[in-house]
Amino acid sequence: AQSVAQPEDQVNVAEGNPLTVKCTYSVSGNPYLFWYVQYPNRGLQFLLKYITGDNLVKGSYGFEAEFNKSQTSFHLKKPSALVSDSALYFCAVRDIANSGGYQKVTFGTGTKLQVIP
Amino acid sequence: SAVISQKPSRDICQRGTSLTIQCQVDSQVTMMFWYRQQPGQSLTLIATANQGSEATYESGFVIDKFPISRPNLTFSTLTVSNMSPEDSSIYLCSVSIASEQYFGPGTRLTVT
């Protein structure tokens, strides 16, 4: 079984400061990892993904994430937060071992990011 | 990439009635997924729909409550049957293309 944990319900950060949103995962094989953002009353938007290769993945809106296999983590980061980054962020995982026949993606519980002006 | 549209975008329904949500994708896909996002919570997979076969339901979801159709490679419907207030959620259609998961804008359902 695969699972995702986002240990923080909410993260508050001052505008201009670096931000980190934490995510850890559990899979039986190798993971596909994703970050999505959800703005109020809007659908999910894809931010970035890790499939293979470089552990540091760069995505949309200046976000990046670092895959750490030994710590089974995939934390989302941004060097300088903007007020417009305030939203709900979801980490998600798909087990490559299951990718051939059943592409189920499991989502974390979400972390609300509040960027304070 | 994929562009996904859903109808209706939102609805308010009475207890005991049913609502059918439509999902249209701009490209042909093998699998389509239906998720539910209850207020303030994460996304939960309801079922996976393959064209030409019955949908596969996740634990806690049954076909009688959430019947799904998948008549072709670009379209699917999810029906929420005999609704109760606990069914008030956002329902999202999703597809997977080249390891990326794309989501529709969601259908916001309120059951009174």
Interface residues (C-beta under 8 A of the other chain):
Chain A: Y32 F34 Y36 R42 G43 L44 F46 K49 I51 F90 A92 R94 S99 Y102 Q103 K104 V105 T106 F107 G108 T109 G110
Chain B: M31 F33 Q41 S42 L43 T44 L45 T48 T56 L92 S94 S96 S99 E100 Q101 Y102 F103 G104 P105 G106
